[in-house]
Amino acid sequence: MSNDCTICLKKVYITEKIEANGRRYHKTCFKCSEKGCRLNITNFQSHDGHLFCQKHVPRLHAIIR
């Protein structure tokens, strides 16, 4: 595992590190891709490699014919 942040690609030091889904992030980079909401390890959702809060995570819509 790299010591670089998945978002900004800069080195992540132990005091500013969040690990989620096998990836490392700075605490300040760990935010919703849609609206920039602050996330933590208990409230984030991951979709296609992007981070989302529970409110902004993309929803699948069924097509009914």
CNS distance restraints for C-alpha pairs under 8 A (distance, minus, plus):
assign (resid   1 and name CA) (resid  22 and name CA) 7.88 0.50 0.50
assign (resid   1 and name CA) (resid  23 and name CA) 7.54 0.50 0.50
assign (resid   2 and name CA) (resid  24 and name CA) 7.82 0.50 0.50
assign (resid   3 and name CA) (resid  11 and name CA) 5.68 0.50 0.50
assign (resid   3 and name CA) (resid  12 and name CA) 5.71 0.50 0.50
assign (resid   3 and name CA) (resid  13 and name CA) 7.80 0.50 0.50
assign (resid   3 and name CA) (resid  24 and name CA) 7.10 0.50 0.50
assign (resid   4 and name CA) (resid   9 and name CA) 5.18 0.50 0.50
assign (resid   4 and name CA) (resid  10 and name CA) 5.13 0.50 0.50
assign (resid   4 and name CA) (resid  11 and name CA) 4.33 0.50 0.50
assign (resid   4 and name CA) (resid  12 and name CA) 5.45 0.50 0.50
assign (resid   4 and name CA) (resid  24 and name CA) 6.77 0.50 0.50
assign (resid   4 and name CA) (resid  25 and name CA) 7.59 0.50 0.50
assign (resid   5 and name CA) (resid   9 and name CA) 4.66 0.50 0.50
assign (resid   5 and name CA) (resid  10 and name CA) 5.50 0.50 0.50
assign (resid   5 and name CA) (resid  11 and name CA) 6.18 0.50 0.50
assign (resid   5 and name CA) (resid  12 and name CA) 5.82 0.50 0.50
assign (resid   5 and name CA) (resid  23 and name CA) 7.78 0.50 0.50
assign (resid   5 and name CA) (resid  24 and name CA) 5.29 0.50 0.50
assign (resid   5 and name CA) (resid  25 and name CA) 4.50 0.50 0.50
assign (resid   5 and name CA) (resid  26 and name CA) 6.15 0.50 0.50
assign (resid   6 and name CA) (resid  23 and name CA) 6.54 0.50 0.50
assign (resid   6 and name CA) (resid  24 and name CA) 6.00 0.50 0.50
assign (resid   6 and name CA) (resid  25 and name CA) 5.81 0.50 0.50
assign (resid   7 and name CA) (resid  25 and name CA) 6.82 0.50 0.50
assign (resid   7 and name CA) (resid  29 and name CA) 6.37 0.50 0.50
assign (resid   8 and name CA) (resid  29 and name CA) 7.28 0.50 0.50
assign (resid  12 and name CA) (resid  16 and name CA) 6.59 0.50 0.50
assign (resid  12 and name CA) (resid  17 and name CA) 5.97 0.50 0.50
assign (resid  12 and name CA) (resid  24 and name CA) 7.39 0.50 0.50
assign (resid  12 and name CA) (resid  25 and name CA) 6.87 0.50 0.50
assign (resid  12 and name CA) (resid  26 and name CA) 6.07 0.50 0.50
assign (resid  13 and name CA) (resid  17 and name CA) 6.13 0.50 0.50
assign (resid  16 and name CA) (resid  26 and name CA) 5.43 0.50 0.50
assign (resid  16 and name CA) (resid  27 and name CA) 5.63 0.50 0.50
assign (resid  17 and name CA) (resid  24 and name CA) 6.60 0.50 0.50
assign (resid  17 and name CA) (resid  25 and name CA) 5.80 0.50 0.50
assign (resid  17 and name CA) (resid  26 and name CA) 5.12 0.50 0.50
assign (resid  17 and name CA) (resid  27 and name CA) 6.11 0.50 0.50
assign (resid  18 and name CA) (resid  24 and name CA) 5.79 0.50 0.50
assign (resid  18 and name CA) (resid  25 and name CA) 5.17 0.50 0.50
assign (resid  18 and name CA) (resid  26 and name CA) 6.15 0.50 0.50
assign (resid  18 and name CA) (resid  27 and name CA) 6.05 0.50 0.50
assign (resid  18 and name CA) (resid  30 and name CA) 7.62 0.50 0.50
assign (resid  18 and name CA) (resid  41 and name CA) 7.59 0.50 0.50
assign (resid  19 and name CA) (resid  23 and name CA) 5.55 0.50 0.50
assign (resid  19 and name CA) (resid  24 and name CA) 4.60 0.50 0.50
assign (resid  19 and name CA) (resid  25 and name CA) 6.32 0.50 0.50
assign (resid  20 and name CA) (resid  24 and name CA) 6.58 0.50 0.50
assign (resid  20 and name CA) (resid  25 and name CA) 7.95 0.50 0.50
assign (resid  20 and name CA) (resid  41 and name CA) 6.93 0.50 0.50
assign (resid  25 and name CA) (resid  29 and name CA) 6.16 0.50 0.50
assign (resid  25 and name CA) (resid  30 and name CA) 6.00 0.50 0.50
assign (resid  26 and name CA) (resid  30 and name CA) 6.26 0.50 0.50
assign (resid  28 and name CA) (resid  38 and name CA) 7.96 0.50 0.50
assign (resid  30 and name CA) (resid  38 and name CA) 6.78 0.50 0.50
assign (resid  30 and name CA) (resid  39 and name CA) 5.93 0.50 0.50
assign (resid  30 and name CA) (resid  40 and name CA) 7.34 0.50 0.50
assign (resid  30 and name CA) (resid  51 and name CA) 7.55 0.50 0.50
assign (resid  31 and name CA) (resid  36 and name CA) 5.31 0.50 0.50
assign (resid  31 and name CA) (resid  37 and name CA) 5.40 0.50 0.50
assign (resid  31 and name CA) (resid  38 and name CA) 4.62 0.50 0.50
assign (resid  31 and name CA) (resid  39 and name CA) 5.03 0.50 0.50
assign (resid  31 and name CA) (resid  51 and name CA) 6.64 0.50 0.50
assign (resid  31 and name CA) (resid  52 and name CA) 7.05 0.50 0.50
assign (resid  31 and name CA) (resid  53 and name CA) 7.72 0.50 0.50
assign (resid  32 and name CA) (resid  36 and name CA) 4.56 0.50 0.50
assign (resid  32 and name CA) (resid  37 and name CA) 4.96 0.50 0.50
assign (resid  32 and name CA) (resid  38 and name CA) 6.53 0.50 0.50
assign (resid  32 and name CA) (resid  39 and name CA) 6.71 0.50 0.50
assign (resid  32 and name CA) (resid  44 and name CA) 7.92 0.50 0.50
assign (resid  32 and name CA) (resid  51 and name CA) 5.30 0.50 0.50
assign (resid  32 and name CA) (resid  52 and name CA) 4.17 0.50 0.50
assign (resid  32 and name CA) (resid  53 and name CA) 5.43 0.50 0.50
assign (resid  32 and name CA) (resid  56 and name CA) 7.70 0.50 0.50
assign (resid  33 and name CA) (resid  50 and name CA) 6.37 0.50 0.50
assign (resid  33 and name CA) (resid  51 and name CA) 5.57 0.50 0.50
assign (resid  33 and name CA) (resid  52 and name CA) 5.65 0.50 0.50
assign (resid  34 and name CA) (resid  52 and name CA) 6.70 0.50 0.50
assign (resid  34 and name CA) (resid  56 and name CA) 6.44 0.50 0.50
assign (resid  35 and name CA) (resid  56 and name CA) 7.69 0.50 0.50
assign (resid  37 and name CA) (resid  53 and name CA) 6.79 0.50 0.50
assign (resid  38 and name CA) (resid  53 and name CA) 7.99 0.50 0.50
assign (resid  39 and name CA) (resid  43 and name CA) 6.23 0.50 0.50
assign (resid  39 and name CA) (resid  44 and name CA) 5.74 0.50 0.50
assign (resid  39 and name CA) (resid  52 and name CA) 7.98 0.50 0.50
assign (resid  39 and name CA) (resid  53 and name CA) 6.59 0.50 0.50
assign (resid  40 and name CA) (resid  44 and name CA) 6.23 0.50 0.50
assign (resid  43 and name CA) (resid  53 and name CA) 6.56 0.50 0.50
assign (resid  43 and name CA) (resid  54 and name CA) 6.81 0.50 0.50
assign (resid  44 and name CA) (resid  51 and name CA) 6.64 0.50 0.50
assign (resid  44 and name CA) (resid  52 and name CA) 5.88 0.50 0.50
assign (resid  44 and name CA) (resid  53 and name CA) 5.17 0.50 0.50
assign (resid  44 and name CA) (resid  54 and name CA) 6.56 0.50 0.50
assign (resid  45 and name CA) (resid  51 and name CA) 5.85 0.50 0.50
assign (resid  45 and name CA) (resid  52 and name CA) 5.11 0.50 0.50
assign (resid  45 and name CA) (resid  53 and name CA) 5.96 0.50 0.50
assign (resid  45 and name CA) (resid  54 and name CA) 6.28 0.50 0.50
assign (resid  45 and name CA) (resid  57 and name CA) 6.68 0.50 0.50
assign (resid  46 and name CA) (resid  50 and name CA) 5.57 0.50 0.50
assign (resid  46 and name CA) (resid  51 and name CA) 4.75 0.50 0.50
assign (resid  46 and name CA) (resid  52 and name CA) 6.11 0.50 0.50
assign (resid  46 and name CA) (resid  57 and name CA) 7.82 0.50 0.50
assign (resid  47 and name CA) (resid  51 and name CA) 6.58 0.50 0.50
assign (resid  47 and name CA) (resid  52 and name CA) 7.48 0.50 0.50
assign (resid  47 and name CA) (resid  57 and name CA) 7.32 0.50 0.50
assign (resid  47 and name CA) (resid  58 and name CA) 7.52 0.50 0.50
assign (resid  52 and name CA) (resid  56 and name CA) 5.92 0.50 0.50
assign (resid  52 and name CA) (resid  57 and name CA) 5.15 0.50 0.50
assign (resid  53 and name CA) (resid  57 and name CA) 6.11 0.50 0.50
